Amino acid sequence: MQNTDPENHFWSANLHELIKRNLPGQKLNPKIAGSDAYKHLTCGSFIYTAKPSRAEVAAFARYGITYQEIVRARQNEDLVQFFFRSWLRVPDDPRDGEFRVYDLAQATFLKGFIEATGRPFKSILEHVIEAGVDEHKPKPVGRPKTVKTEAEKQARAAKARISNSMSKRKAREALRKDERDAGTVRKRGRPPKHKGGENAFPHS
């Protein structure tokens, strides 16, 4: 991006590492919409991602809202609004243009959207490794993962064994109580025998 013409470039980003950088061209708000002030520009960069977390996907799924619908409303709508501040606002502008986005999914969506407008030009996707965007990832959502030491893992396993043992003991005690209440508990040891050698159980 450092080789970009600053007079013909507008950009925005929401990745933490890039927000602090001063890239060439005009820096805009990611949520820009409705402005004609940049329709003379043909090069734009939108290093931006607004995909939902797993927790959000699960929450929206309860209301029948899919992952794709969330991305379309939250992220892809911002893509369209941002890049349509450019020369795309002028239907008969014959100039070529260049857009840079965060990932292939965004590029594929934007390509299809532009082609659907019926503009008389061809959209081409190109992965530019030299741009360095692949090195930057969005900050994780939610509590950070903690790495447990081997001692902590062993202590947790021992606690689980003790808890499991106590649960089994409580289950046995509850079963004995039920048997006592029902009068079905016999004394320990072998049951007494009749003189004939048979067990002292009543016969039906």
SULCORNOR-V481414 format. One record per residue. N is the residue number from 1. NEAR is the number of other C-alpha atoms within 12 Angstrom. Layout:
N/NEAR + N/NEAR
This chain:
1/29 + 2/15 + 3/13 + 4/22 + 5/19 + 6/21 + 7/19 + 8/25 + 9/34 + 10/40 + 11/44 + 12/36 + 13/36 + 14/29 + 15/24 + 16/17 + 17/18 + 18/26 + 19/21 + 20/12 + 21/18 + 22/18 + 23/27 + 24/22 + 25/25 + 26/24 + 27/29 + 28/29 + 29/22 + 30/31 + 31/26 + 32/25 + 33/21 + 34/17 + 35/19 + 36/19 + 37/17 + 38/30 + 39/26 + 40/25 + 41/32 + 42/32 + 43/34 + 44/41 + 45/41 + 46/44 + 47/44 + 48/36 + 49/33 + 50/32 + 51/29 + 52/27 + 53/20 + 54/16 + 55/15 + 56/20 + 57/20 + 58/16 + 59/16 + 60/19 + 61/17 + 62/12 + 63/13 + 64/13 + 65/18 + 66/19 + 67/25 + 68/19 + 69/19 + 70/25 + 71/25 + 72/24 + 73/19 + 74/21 + 75/31 + 76/34 + 77/27 + 78/33 + 79/44 + 80/34 + 81/28 + 82/40 + 83/44 + 84/35 + 85/34 + 86/36 + 87/31 + 88/35 + 89/27 + 90/18 + 91/17 + 92/13 + 93/18 + 94/16 + 95/20 + 96/20 + 97/26 + 98/31 + 99/42 + 100/38 + 101/40 + 102/38 + 103/33 + 104/19 + 105/21 + 106/29 + 107/29 + 108/23 + 109/26 + 110/34 + 111/29 + 112/20 + 113/23 + 114/27 + 115/17 + 116/14 + 117/18 + 118/15 + 119/22 + 120/16 + 121/19 + 122/18 + 123/23 + 124/18 + 125/20 + 126/17 + 127/19 + 128/16 + 129/13 + 130/12 + 131/21 + 132/19 + 133/26 + 134/17 + 135/15 + 136/20 + 137/21 + 138/24 + 139/18 + 140/16 + 141/15 + 142/11 + 143/9 + 144/8 + 145/8 + 146/7 + 147/9 + 148/11 + 149/10 + 150/10 + 151/11 + 152/13 + 153/13 + 154/13 + 155/14 + 156/15 + 157/14 + 158/14 + 159/14 + 160/14 + 161/14 + 162/14 + 163/14 + 164/14 + 165/14 + 166/14 + 167/14 + 168/14 + 169/14 + 170/14 + 171/14 + 172/14 + 173/14 + 174/14 + 175/16 + 176/18 + 177/15 + 178/14 + 179/15 + 180/14 + 181/11 + 182/11 + 183/11 + 184/12 + 185/13 + 186/14 + 187/12 + 188/7 + 189/6 + 190/10 + 191/13 + 192/15 + 193/12 + 194/11 + 195/8 + 196/8 + 197/10 + 198/12 + 199/13 + 200/13 + 201/13 + 202/8 + 203/6 + 204/3
